[in-house]
Amino acid sequence: MKERTAYKFRIYPDGEQARLFRRTIGCCRLVYNTCL
């Protein structure tokens, strides 16, 4: 029997990384909403 494990990660981005994440998520949201 195989044991299943799960990992949780938390990231602490600096200012530039946070800006990039917000931009990427915003673009993904725009594409998703356009396709609906």
C-alpha positions as CSV (number, residue, x, y, z in Angstrom):
1,M,0.0,0.0,0.0
2,K,1.3,3.4,-0.9
3,E,1.3,6.3,1.5
4,R,0.1,9.6,0.2
5,T,1.7,12.8,1.4
6,A,0.8,16.4,0.9
7,Y,3.0,19.4,1.1
8,K,2.0,23.0,1.8
9,F,4.2,25.9,0.7
10,R,3.9,29.5,1.5
11,I,5.7,32.1,-0.5
12,Y,6.9,35.5,0.6
13,P,7.6,37.5,-2.6
14,D,9.5,40.7,-2.7
15,G,8.0,43.8,-4.4
16,E,9.0,42.9,-7.9
17,Q,7.8,39.3,-7.7
18,A,4.5,40.4,-6.1
19,R,4.0,42.9,-9.0
20,L,4.7,40.1,-11.5
21,F,2.2,37.7,-9.8
22,R,-0.5,40.3,-9.8
23,R,0.0,41.0,-13.5
24,T,0.0,37.3,-14.4
25,I,-3.1,36.6,-12.4
26,G,-4.8,39.6,-13.9
27,C,-4.0,38.4,-17.4
28,C,-5.3,34.9,-16.6
29,R,-8.5,36.3,-15.1
30,L,-9.1,38.4,-18.2
31,V,-8.6,35.5,-20.6
32,Y,-10.8,33.2,-18.5
33,N,-13.6,35.8,-18.3
34,T,-13.4,36.5,-22.0
35,C,-13.7,32.8,-22.8
36,L,-16.9,32.4,-20.7
